[in-house]
Amino acid sequence: MIDGLIAGRLMGDASRRVDKAGHTYTVARVLARNKADEEFIVNVIAFDAATGAALLALADGDALSIAGSLTPKVWTDKQGNHRPSLDLIAVQVMTAYDVGRKSAVAELPDIQDIP
C-alpha cells in the first residue's frame, strides 16, 4: 500500500455500515482531479470512529482532504474504457471547517497570560 493524501469533493453522502462481526465502519466516495484535470474516483473506508464521524458530518459536494493507505486499481466503464480508481483506508479527514477551528484555537491566549 501507499501512504497518500487525497483532496477532492465528496460524491454523495457517506454511510455507516456494520460487518458480520458487528463492527461499524464508514464508506464514502471522493472525486479527485490530477494536474491534467482528469477525474479519479476514490473509494474510501474508515474503521476509526472519529474518522467515520468526520465523513458522516459532510454533505455531497463538500471539499475535503483525506490521509491514509492507498491502493491503485483499474475499472472498465460501460464503453469498455479502462479508468483508474483508488481505494483508500482513511486514518484522518480534514475539511475547511477543521482548519478554521484549529486556527481559532491557536489564536487563544495562553492561560498564563490571563491576569
PyMOL commands that set and color helices and strands:
alter all, ss='L'
color gray80, all
select helices_A, chain A and resi 49-56+96-106+111-113
alter helices_A, ss='H'
color red, helices_A
select strands_A, chain A and resi 2-10+15-18+24-33+39-46+63-76+82-94
alter strands_A, ss='S'
color yellow, strands_A
deselect
rebuild
show_as cartoon
